Amino acid sequence: MSSTQIPKELLYSREDEWARVEDHRVVVGITDYAQDQLGDIVFVELPEIGKPLEIRDVLGAIESVKAVSDLYAPVAGTIVEVNRQLEDKPEIVNEDCYGDGWMCVIEIAGDDALADLIDAAAYAQHCADRAD
Amino acid sequence: MSDADRRSRSGNAANGFGYEEALLFELSREDRVGYSLPELDVPAVSPTDVLPEGSVREDLAELPELSEVDVIRHFTRLSTWNAAVDLGLYPLGSCTMKYNPKLNERVAHLAGFSAAHPRQPAALLQGFLHLCYELARHLAEVSGMDRVTLQPAAGAQGELAGIMMIRAYHEHRRDHRTKVMIPDTAHGTNPATATLNGYSVVEVPSNDAGILEPAAVDAAMTEDVAGIMVTNPNTLGLFEENMAAIAEIIHAKGGLVYGDGANLNAVLGIARPGDLGIDVMHFNLHKTFSTPHGGGGPGSGPVGIKNLLAKHLPVPVVQKSSGPDGDAYVLDSDFPLSIGRLHGNFGNAGMFVRAYAYLRSLGPDGLRRCADMAVLNANYVLARLKDSGAYKIPFDRTVMHECIVSDGNFSEQGVSTLDIAKRLIDYGYHPPTTYFPLIVPGALMIEPTESESLEGLDRFIEALLAIADEVHEDPELVRTAPHHTRRSRLDETRAARKPVLRWQPNAAE
């Protein structure tokens, strides 16, 4: 697990999404740990723009050669942008999960929209716990 | 290490002659035929004279042109490349790849069954309908349910039928519910079934021991929840010990309990889902009741229900009517609240005959012995693997019909579950289920079934232990397996991203 990248400036969900907070917007993707566990990703199902979300609502799905996994909303809010590039090139998620492999942008709603997120150190511990 | 060394080192898989086999389309030669027809002894009729305009194609379909021997050799050769239950242990977890007794085939081939037409009038199908009625009765007896429909064509359609009946039940009571509760150990078909029925899914976590906790179910249960879908034993091979308490919690708030019968083999003759509070469940005849599974299918997924769902059964329902001339079997479609028809005819009828033959040839004691031996075999595999220390055991407790080990000991060597699975092919085994259930990282899910002898299990375990040694001595050998097959690692990623679904002339380059 030591090789898994967990950038310090991001927040994380326990379902292996990362979130980059930019004012009232949050960019969401899946972590290096998640893409490594999934293996080669072959399809990404993205949410509809304008969809209102509660924390942990299903956003979309990620299909890899191993399994299909749900993508959960790490924050509450509304979808305002999705990364259409992933529809044709899902492999970007494997190649650059924290950069070009982002999934969607959520405009956050409510004061406790970020309540469930954890920081990089706590997420690293969460990954290590599962490796035991 | 040379290829020859690799071959001599280990493994016993080598089937058939070492030929390649082209596609039928590539084997085709113009005007080659595999039939001869007698001369026409009636006046010739041109299709364009008798068929409506537009229904006769102008160009010829580019079907392959082959002789009989071409076709027979083609398929026989391919069949020798197959893994099959008739060739050896097929430990595909959660699939119950048990041996299919040949007696089933003999009975299914009796002309009264095999030559019958599904649209014959019921009066001319009495033998078959009698069998349907009896099979449904036996399945109900084995499971503790009140009624059984045989229509669903496989397990996933059985689930669909079951949740449709749950939905019909609530809607008929004007009780509009929106969610279905599903544990995190569930088969992927469960959430798919709920979604297809318009429900959203509430996931319930299993506890550290791998089973559902009544408190977790209670916390998630609301009057919005139509029901819970539970597989018992679950996909970790563990018996859901709190099933009755969980059913009580669900029932108390007006929900119903769906039982996924995928793993019924482990409890045949021992525990009946109906007695544990299950209201509706499906059976997989192609798992538990020894009808062919996989490419040799088709499947068959009968559904058992408690009487509270009876008015929603799919139609037609096979009923027995007793009169002065004896019993007769009729097709009853008078169910105004039925969820409708699920199959054009009766379902996968040939499977009913095979499953009935299996049930009757084993009898109650034989069925129980199936479960006993399936559970004993899985625990034997787990115990030997655990004692060896070679594999990581995520849930160290007595299991039911299947057990799980993981690749957790091999991360330093960079060897994954996929590599172990591929290497098993060199040893002559179809790999177990991999990377499932999802809550165990790198899972290898092994279900030996009751069909294996002690020697057969030992050979399989020795293969797994030999592979664990190879991981430490020569990880490259495992990472690049299989070495004994005609093809090694196919590019699954490219196949999924850019699938080529159909052969086309000149597409090869």
Interface residues (C-beta under 8 A of the other chain):
Chain A: M1 Q37 G39 D40 V42 F43 V58 E63 V65 K66 A67 V68 S69 P90 E91 R130 A131
Chain B: G188 V201 G408 S411 L418 T434 Y435 F436 L438 P441 E492 T493 A496 R497
